[in-house]
Amino acid sequence: MIKQCLFPVAGYGTRFLPATKAIPKEMLPILTKPLIQYAVEEAMSAGICSMVMVTSKHKKAIENHFKPHPEIEASIQNTTKESLLDEVNQVIEYCDFSYTEQQQMLGLGHAIYTGQALIGNAPFAVILPDDLCTSESDSVLLQMTKLYQQHPDCCIVAIEAVLESEVDKYGVIDGELLPNSSNAYRVHNMVEKPTAVEAPSNLAIIGRYILTPEIFTVLKDTPADKNGEIQITDALMTLAKQGKVIAYQFQGKRFDCGSINGFVKATHVFAKKLL
């Protein structure tokens, strides 16, 4: 069973400057709830209560968000606003939060490796809060944990079909469907940000992973790329060569809230639900 979820939240969020000069991008709200809370709630939906934040000294707002605020609670007590903090207070009550700082921004693989001391020798989930996922039934991470129970020696990556013109923004997989499956693939190859000609498919990896503890050993020996970053795709490719990576085409919808267009689209869709 997956008991921990790691959130790589140390990045600067430069695409949203100047808003993110003082506010972490993960605290940007879709309506009244910040992206990081949506992510934590998705982990909770999969039965996870231990949240590991790989953060930076500039992200104290995230830590403060998941702490009680007696002054605000007192100010809205016995008013019509009293219930507004119910959701986040439930998160605070249910979950344990731990934090470690990523001293340098050296790629997603490096961020995940930074969390090793807090994760220990156990399988764990990873959620990138930039990717806001919704589903009509089981959350994306819950779907993935159910698949992991069938393949406990494998890492699971979430994938979705993207336009051919957009494959150069993602890690793209090449694989074959598992027996008796229409949406889970045994991965043979992964290409990071290929051109449309180089891409082996249009199935792109998005910000949901379930990783076995073996990933830490692999990351330790994974060389940096030409930009000096350690890519999780490179580490997963090592395991894929051993048949230990499964790509899962999830049921649901993803909003790329790391981009302005995706953030605006998510806000519009969520707002329409209230009308």
Backbone torsions as a table, in degrees:
resi	resn	phi	psi	omega
1	MET	NA	138.7	178.8
2	ILE	-82.9	122.5	-176.6
3	LYS	-113.3	-13.0	-176.3
4	GLN	-128.9	147.3	175.0
5	CYS	-129.8	131.0	-179.9
6	LEU	-102.1	136.3	-180.0
7	PHE	-120.9	109.2	176.8
8	PRO	-80.1	103.2	-171.8
9	VAL	-127.9	29.2	-176.7
10	ALA	-90.1	-11.9	-174.0
11	GLY	-65.0	161.6	-174.5
12	TYR	-84.2	-19.9	-179.1
13	GLY	64.9	43.8	-172.0
14	THR	-66.0	-21.9	180.0
15	ARG	-67.8	-15.2	-178.8
16	PHE	-110.1	15.6	173.8
17	LEU	-63.5	146.3	4.8
18	PRO	-85.7	-0.9	-176.4
19	ALA	-58.6	-34.9	-175.5
20	THR	-93.4	12.3	175.6
21	LYS	-63.4	-37.8	-179.4
22	ALA	-121.5	-14.6	-177.9
23	ILE	-111.8	125.6	176.6
24	PRO	-57.4	141.4	-179.5
25	LYS	-60.6	-29.0	179.8
26	GLU	-70.5	-13.7	177.3
27	MET	-94.4	-1.1	175.4
28	LEU	-66.2	134.0	-172.7
29	PRO	-93.4	141.6	160.7
30	ILE	-95.8	107.7	-166.5
31	LEU	61.3	-115.4	-174.2
32	THR	-106.6	4.8	-175.3
33	LYS	-119.3	129.2	-179.2
34	PRO	-70.7	155.1	-178.6
35	LEU	-54.8	-39.7	-177.0
36	ILE	-64.5	-31.7	178.6
37	GLN	-71.4	-39.5	173.7
38	TYR	-56.4	-42.9	-177.8
39	ALA	-65.2	-45.1	179.6
40	VAL	-64.0	-40.1	179.3
41	GLU	-65.0	-33.5	175.8
42	GLU	-65.9	-41.1	176.3
43	ALA	-61.2	-42.3	177.9
44	MET	-60.2	-36.9	-179.2
45	SER	-63.3	-22.0	178.1
46	ALA	-94.6	11.9	177.4
47	GLY	82.9	15.4	-178.4
48	ILE	-95.1	134.3	-179.9
49	CYS	-125.5	-2.4	178.8
50	SER	-108.6	112.8	-174.7
51	MET	-109.0	122.8	-178.1
52	VAL	-110.4	117.2	-179.0
53	MET	-103.7	117.8	171.2
54	VAL	-92.6	105.2	-164.3
55	THR	-127.1	-166.2	177.2
56	SER	-140.1	171.8	-178.2
57	LYS	-66.5	-14.5	-178.6
58	HIS	-90.5	1.6	-171.2
59	LYS	-113.2	31.2	-178.4
60	LYS	-62.0	-23.4	179.4
61	ALA	-61.8	-32.8	177.9
62	ILE	-64.9	-47.6	179.2
63	GLU	-61.0	-42.2	-179.6
64	ASN	-66.3	-32.7	-179.4
65	HIS	-62.1	-32.4	-177.7
66	PHE	-100.8	34.7	172.5
67	LYS	-128.2	152.2	175.4
68	PRO	-61.4	152.5	177.2
69	HIS	-130.4	84.2	-173.6
70	PRO	-56.4	-35.8	-177.3
71	GLU	-65.7	-46.2	178.4
72	ILE	-65.3	-42.6	-179.4
73	GLU	-60.6	-39.4	178.9
74	ALA	-67.8	-35.4	-175.9
75	SER	-71.1	-24.9	-178.5
76	ILE	-107.3	2.3	-179.8
77	GLN	-60.8	135.9	179.0
78	ASN	63.4	27.0	174.1
79	THR	-120.8	175.1	178.7
80	THR	-68.9	-13.3	-179.9
81	LYS	-91.0	-2.7	-171.4
82	GLU	-58.8	-33.3	-176.3
83	SER	-79.9	-7.2	-173.7
84	LEU	-66.5	-24.3	179.2
85	LEU	-97.4	4.5	-175.7
86	ASP	-59.5	-45.6	-175.7
87	GLU	-62.9	-49.0	-177.8
88	VAL	-69.7	-32.4	176.9
89	ASN	-67.5	-32.8	174.6
90	GLN	-65.0	-39.3	176.4
91	VAL	-61.8	-47.0	-178.9
92	ILE	-60.8	-40.7	-178.5
93	GLU	-70.7	-36.3	-173.2
94	TYR	-83.3	-32.9	-167.4
95	CYS	-106.5	153.8	167.4
96	ASP	-104.5	135.9	-179.5
97	PHE	-118.0	135.7	173.6
98	SER	-132.4	151.7	-171.4
99	TYR	-134.2	140.5	171.7
100	THR	-141.5	144.4	-175.7
101	GLU	-91.7	134.0	169.5
102	GLN	-89.0	111.3	-171.8
103	GLN	-70.1	-32.0	178.3
104	GLN	-133.0	146.1	178.9
105	MET	-85.7	91.9	-174.3
106	LEU	-119.6	34.5	175.1
107	GLY	100.7	162.5	-178.3
108	LEU	-64.3	-38.3	178.0
109	GLY	-59.8	-41.6	178.7
110	HIS	-65.8	-39.9	178.8
111	ALA	-62.0	-44.1	179.1
112	ILE	-64.9	-41.8	178.8
113	TYR	-62.6	-34.2	178.8
114	THR	-60.4	-28.5	-179.0
115	GLY	-82.4	1.0	-173.8
116	GLN	-56.7	-42.5	-176.6
117	ALA	-61.8	-32.1	-179.9
118	LEU	-85.7	-31.1	-179.1
119	ILE	-77.1	-43.7	-177.1
120	GLY	77.9	-155.2	-175.1
121	ASN	-100.0	66.9	-176.2
122	ALA	-148.0	152.2	173.6
123	PRO	-66.4	152.8	-176.6
124	PHE	-153.6	159.2	175.8
125	ALA	-95.8	159.0	172.4
126	VAL	-132.5	129.5	174.6
127	ILE	-122.7	129.7	170.4
128	LEU	-95.3	111.0	-175.2
129	PRO	-60.1	-21.7	176.4
130	ASP	-57.4	-33.9	178.5
131	ASP	-90.8	101.1	178.4
132	LEU	-89.5	118.7	-175.3
133	CYS	-114.4	139.8	176.3
134	THR	-127.4	157.6	179.0
135	SER	-153.8	150.3	-179.9
136	GLU	-76.1	-23.0	-179.3
137	SER	-126.4	-113.7	179.2
138	ASP	-64.2	141.4	174.5
139	SER	-63.0	162.0	179.9
140	VAL	-58.9	-44.2	-178.0
141	LEU	-67.6	-35.5	176.6
142	LEU	-65.1	-41.2	175.4
143	GLN	-56.7	-42.4	-177.2
144	MET	-69.8	-38.4	179.6
145	THR	-66.1	-34.2	176.9
146	LYS	-64.8	-39.3	177.2
147	LEU	-68.1	-39.7	179.8
148	TYR	-60.7	-35.9	178.6
149	GLN	-59.9	-26.5	177.6
150	GLN	-85.1	-19.1	-176.0
151	HIS	-136.9	64.8	-171.7
152	PRO	-69.2	-8.2	177.6
153	ASP	-96.2	2.9	-173.7
154	CYS	-115.6	150.2	166.3
155	CYS	-82.1	146.2	178.5
156	ILE	-117.6	129.8	174.6
157	VAL	-119.3	140.8	177.2
158	ALA	-84.6	139.2	179.0
159	ILE	-133.0	157.2	171.1
160	GLU	-143.6	153.3	176.0
161	ALA	-75.0	130.2	178.6
162	VAL	-122.0	165.0	176.8
163	LEU	-63.4	145.9	179.4
164	GLU	-56.8	-32.6	-178.9
165	SER	-72.5	-8.6	-176.8
166	GLU	-112.0	1.6	-176.0
167	VAL	-63.2	-24.6	-177.8
168	ASP	-72.7	0.5	177.1
169	LYS	-97.4	-5.3	-167.9
170	TYR	-133.8	169.2	160.7
171	GLY	-83.3	131.4	-174.1
172	VAL	-118.6	138.0	-174.3
173	ILE	-101.9	155.1	167.8
174	ASP	-124.9	127.4	-177.7
175	GLY	-166.0	-177.7	177.7
176	GLU	-127.2	145.7	-179.4
177	LEU	-59.0	139.4	172.5
178	LEU	-67.6	153.6	177.8
179	PRO	-55.7	136.3	177.4
180	ASN	62.4	27.2	178.6
181	SER	-128.5	147.1	175.9
182	SER	-111.8	-2.5	-175.5
183	ASN	-144.9	13.0	177.0
184	ALA	-125.8	129.8	-172.7
185	TYR	-120.7	137.9	166.8
186	ARG	-78.8	119.8	-173.2
187	VAL	-82.3	130.6	175.5
188	HIS	-104.5	-30.5	-176.1
189	ASN	-153.0	152.5	174.7
190	MET	-138.1	135.6	179.8
191	VAL	-121.9	126.2	-177.7
192	GLU	-84.9	119.5	175.7
193	LYS	48.9	58.4	179.9
194	PRO	-77.8	162.2	167.7
195	THR	-73.4	166.9	178.9
196	ALA	-59.1	-33.2	179.8
197	VAL	-72.3	-38.5	-177.1
198	GLU	-78.9	-22.5	-172.3
199	ALA	-64.8	129.4	178.9
200	PRO	-76.2	-14.8	178.4
201	SER	-163.9	-173.0	172.1
202	ASN	-112.0	21.5	-179.6
203	LEU	-93.6	107.4	-171.7
204	ALA	-104.1	141.6	177.7
205	ILE	-76.9	131.5	176.7
206	ILE	-115.4	-177.4	-166.7
207	GLY	-79.7	49.7	173.6
208	ARG	-138.1	126.9	-179.4
209	TYR	-139.8	150.3	160.7
210	ILE	-122.1	123.1	-172.5
211	LEU	-120.1	139.5	173.6
212	THR	-82.2	158.0	-179.1
213	PRO	-63.1	-16.9	176.6
214	GLU	-59.0	-23.6	-178.2
215	ILE	-60.5	-30.4	-179.1
216	PHE	-67.8	-40.2	176.8
217	THR	-62.5	-41.6	-179.3
218	VAL	-68.6	-43.9	-179.6
219	LEU	-61.2	-36.3	-179.9
220	LYS	-58.1	-33.1	-177.0
221	ASP	-103.9	7.3	-179.2
222	THR	-84.8	121.1	-179.5
223	PRO	-71.5	155.3	176.2
224	ALA	-70.4	153.4	177.8
225	ASP	-81.7	-171.5	-176.1
226	LYS	-65.0	-18.9	177.5
227	ASN	-95.4	6.7	179.0
228	GLY	80.9	14.1	-177.7
229	GLU	-108.1	148.4	176.4
230	ILE	-97.3	117.5	-173.6
231	GLN	-96.5	133.4	176.8
232	ILE	-64.4	-29.5	178.1
233	THR	-60.3	-40.4	179.7
234	ASP	-64.9	-41.9	179.1
235	ALA	-66.0	-42.5	178.7
236	LEU	-64.8	-32.2	178.4
237	MET	-62.5	-36.6	176.7
238	THR	-59.8	-43.4	-179.9
239	LEU	-74.3	-32.2	178.7
240	ALA	-62.2	-35.4	178.5
241	LYS	-63.6	-19.6	176.9
242	GLN	-98.7	7.9	179.7
243	GLY	75.0	24.9	-172.0
244	LYS	-109.9	20.1	178.1
245	VAL	-130.0	128.9	176.8
246	ILE	-118.8	133.4	176.5
247	ALA	-103.2	132.1	-174.3
248	TYR	-119.2	120.2	177.0
249	GLN	-85.9	101.0	-167.8
250	PHE	-75.6	161.6	173.3
251	GLN	-96.1	122.3	-178.1
252	GLY	144.7	-166.5	-177.8
253	LYS	-133.1	140.0	178.3
254	ARG	-113.8	137.9	172.7
255	PHE	-113.6	124.4	178.5
256	ASP	-80.9	85.8	-177.4
257	CYS	-82.6	6.6	169.8
258	GLY	-83.1	-8.0	175.9
259	SER	-114.2	151.5	-179.2
260	ILE	-63.3	-42.8	-179.5
261	ASN	-61.6	-44.1	-179.9
262	GLY	-66.8	-37.2	179.0
263	PHE	-65.3	-43.6	178.9
264	VAL	-65.7	-40.7	179.6
265	LYS	-62.5	-44.4	179.0
266	ALA	-61.5	-43.8	178.5
267	THR	-60.0	-42.5	-179.8
268	HIS	-64.6	-44.9	-179.0
269	VAL	-65.1	-44.1	-179.9
270	PHE	-66.6	-36.8	179.6
271	ALA	-66.3	-38.8	179.6
272	LYS	-60.9	-30.7	179.7
273	LYS	-66.5	-23.4	-179.2
274	LEU	-86.9	-16.0	-175.4
275	LEU	-80.6	NA	NA
